[in-house]
Amino acid sequence: MEAIALAIGRKMERREIEALRDKVSCVAVLEQAGFANDPKESTRRALKFRRGGEIIIVTHEGRGWFDPLSDAKGDVFGIVQHLDRVAFLECLEKVAGLVGFEVSGPKWQPLIADDQPDLSVADRWQARRRPWPGSSTWRYLHDERCLPVALLRAAIKGNLLREGPRGSMWAAHTNQASEVTGWEARGPQYRGFSSGGTKVLFRFGSGTALRLAVTEAAIDAMSLAAIEGLRDGTLYLSTGGGWSPTAAAALRELVRQPDVQLVAATDANPQGELFAERLRVLAGDAGCDWTRLRPSEEDWNETLKLNEKEERKRRERGKACRMRATRVKGGYARLQPALDPASRNAGGPEGVMKD
């Protein structure tokens, strides 16, 4: 610390700044500033931190960061300047003060060997099996994510899903020529995007559809499709959790068609609102219709799971009501006196003759 303080006192040399950059993680800066990790939205390559409505994504094993709600990004010095609005000399002092700071948040996980690095993206995709009833990916999507069987069969038939490692799902991103450019990977303990792949768009539905529903994740795109019952004339899309130049270019190509309606079906949170605004601007530039569709929960999969839970309760209540009705009906029948055949013929239990 003394050596660093002396170096700050005079003009720091480049190698000293580089050494300081290596010693302090962006995570340490965020924790010290009161940010908390959002494990649900973090991946093995990107950790999401929140402080109120502020969001920071930490990348490169703690050495880099970006703000998904703006264009701000950089290294550990940049994040201090971004948060505290200080000059670079004061920034150096603050970073130096965090040398040796032990973070309490999540540790960086080693990358999972999800494919064969000597193969191309397309070949790695083809080398994986499609999910099948009872497979680990099928159970994850159907049992945990509540995606219905008919929808899963449609997605598999469309060559959109693959079995990933450790029970994860691969959901294909494709270009205009329907070539696989990469895949979103999601699992019980796994989130990320294919190494060496390119985020373009996950596309579920007809390529000639005029209603384009844009979500932030493939599972959300499929969840919205399930909620809407695979609405005719709709193409359900995912940008893969970001706004990459390739995804933006692919969307601009799609909205060039006449009579297109662009639906911003992004999450109900600040990041989702930012994406929705970008889609509104894109639609305005293209001169096409635009509308905002918000999930009742934070995202469409949470909404689907809540709908399924409520539907299950309704079915259970209906079953209980039918069982009670059956018991009452059966009990009533047992209490009725046995009728004499003669009285039956007479038209009633009291032997009253009918006209």
Summary of the structure (lengths in Angstrom):
residues: 355
radius of gyration: 29.1
end to end distance: 111.9
largest distance: 119.4
contacts: 1029
relative contact order: 0.07
helix: 44%
strand: 17%
